[in-house]
């Protein structure tokens, strides 16, 4: 996933009301409360992050598929193991995403 300048999650089929949740977002988006709502807000967040870290890359570790969810496990550019959990709506669109990082 090196050098793509987007993430699979940000470019995946999403509902317009999709929300992304992570404890990391309040650091860069203090007014978010850890939740970004809507694809545009998430793409803006990723765009800012990629501009700040042009060498950003991810190494895919595993993908798990459930009835109404997909979990993507990867290592980020800091070698942290990250899990992104994508919940799917009845149309198979991503309707909510949660991101988990190791405790610091």
C-alpha angles and dihedrals in degrees: 000000000000118000098001092122091215134059128239088245095053092048097040122108104278139178113246088242096051116142128204121204130196137140089233097065097073088065092062098023104036093177093054099080086217094301128102114194123207133013094267092058091050094047090050090051093050092045091054092046093050091049090053093046110032091173092057113140140160132213114211112230104171145340123212123194125202134175094273104005145056125207119203117195117194144151116243128214089278091054090249116148108237131186122203114192114200118196116204127213125221090279093053093253121138106257101169137012129195122191123203127195129183114270113264 
